[in-house]
Amino acid sequence: MRRGSVRSRAAAGATLVVAVALVAAGFLVVATLRGQLAGTAELTAENTARGVAAQLSDVRDAQVGDVDGLDGDDPVQVVDGGGRVLGATDPLDGHGPIAHFARADRPDDSDHDGDHDGDDDGDDRDKDKDGDGDGDKDGDRADVDRDSETKTLTLPVDDDGEVTYDKDDTVGRQEFRVVAVQSLTRDGTPVTVYAGGSLHAQQEAVSTVTRSMLIGLPVLLLVVAGVTWLVTRRALRPVEGIRREMSAITASTDLSRRVPEPGSRDEVARLARTTNETLAALEGSVERQRCFVADASHELRSPIASLRTQLEVAAAHPELLDVDGAVEDTVRLQTLAADLLLLARLDAGERPSPARVQPAALVREQLAQRVGDPHPVRVEEPLAQDEVRGSAGQLARVLGNLLDNAQRHAAGAVTVAVRAGGGALTLEVRDDGEGVPEAERERIFERFVRLDGARTRDEGGAGLGLAIARDVAERHGGSLTARAAPEGGACFVLRLPVAAARDTDGERNEGAPGAGGDTSGS
């Protein structure tokens, strides 16, 4: 696996998670199995001990060896308070106690019913109230101790797993759960019954499970790692295809190429579609930039060439210098340079300042500054006094461009109106000229686009005024559209949100990059 790759990290992570889960589950299974089997052995030993203890109350001390339960395979011993073995299973017969529990071997612990106090206990045990000589107390014998004690002891065993003290038969040692239960014989002798349950089955089961886990865990982890590697490789194969194609596109600079889109509907397919959409947007942006540069070069070439020609003629024949034409070409060149600079700043993402601007005041200021317009401008009163958020310089530039366009195409008059309603401020500039064909009402807002009637130099303009106006309007959260005017010409409608609806946004924009700049371009 390649170091640092997504596939290797995914495979390693999945393997690690599965390994931790399996180890934790293995410990839990082994602990549960050990506990259950140990509990089973203990329960078996306790049942045996209690069964023997229950029988002891019906037999005398000398008859303890004949009690049922002492003829089984599990180790059982009956020990009196002095440590003397009264009875035991065959392997333990003749041997000392297999255990010495803390309280089980003390004679004074046999007082169960409260009637065996002090020295009188021995006297009462010797009484034969029914005259049968058995020394009982007619129902006053103590019950089997309700409590039991348990210890784990290691005892020698033979090859059959049975306890033995014969050195010739001993093959090893095993752990037993030994339970101690107290009782009384019919003679009134306090005794303790020891019964053991082998833990060999538990140890064998735990060993088997542990070996199986140790063998199966590495195999399972290898399977998990391999499956994760293969699945991840297959899932990331389209990503590698996208990467290779993007690398080829970067090397060739051919933005018309697209990355392959897989047929699935997963995240990789969405990534491929988004990448292609980004490439398409980038291709369109680069194409527009190329067209912009080509058109700007063309527009700049004409006034520069005309101005150079006039200067060369003036140098050779001063009396032929056309000063007015030279000034006109210089002004046109200056206006075009300002328009190009403003478009460049807008394309760079420069945001308008969040100042409060009153369009009605802008209208009056613009009309007061404009002199020499070929057609009069009529203002529809009253002008709405609402304010908007934005750059006064940029909005003044929009109004100036709309008035220039209206003056260029009007037949006799231009009309300006400012209205408020619906949380927006509407500024209209209308003329009574020929208007804009419906099919061209969107195209005229593209850069360097002029209708056929406006392509001569005498008409002026480079086809940037309306493009700049719409761009500025949209960056102010508004819109600029064209429609037919009631006078028969064109009507340009600028809609901007009123300041009250954008106070919060304006305050937020104050801290944004580029905020506060006045990109009027004037």
Buried (B, 14 or more C-beta within 10 A) or exposed (E): EEEEBEBBEBBBEBBEEBBEEBEEEBEEBBEEBBEEBBEBBBEBBBBBBBBBBBBBBEBBBEBBBEBEBBEEEBBBBBBBBEEEBBBBBBBBEEEEBBBBBEEBBEEEBBBBEEEBEEEEBEEBBEEEEEEEEEBBBEEBBBEBBEEBBBBEBEBBBBEEBBBBBEEEBBEEEBBBBBBBBBBBBBBBBBBBBBBBBBBBBBBEBBEEBBEEBEEEBEEBBEEBBEEBBEBBBEBBEBBEBBEEBBEEBEEEEEBEBBBEBBEEEEEBBEBBBEBBEEBEEEBEEEEEEEEBEEBBEEBBEBBEEBBEBBEEBBEEEEEEBBEEEBEBBBEBBEBBBBBBEBBBBBEEEBBBBBBEBBBBBBBBBBBEEEEEBEBEBEBEEEBBEBBBBBBBBBBBBBBBBBBBBBBBBBEEBBBBBBBBEEEBBBBBBBBBBBBBEEEBBEEBBBBBBBBEEBEEEEEBBBBBBBBBBBBBBEBBBBEBBBBBBEBEBBBBBBBBBBBEEBEEEBEEBEEEEBBBBBBBBE
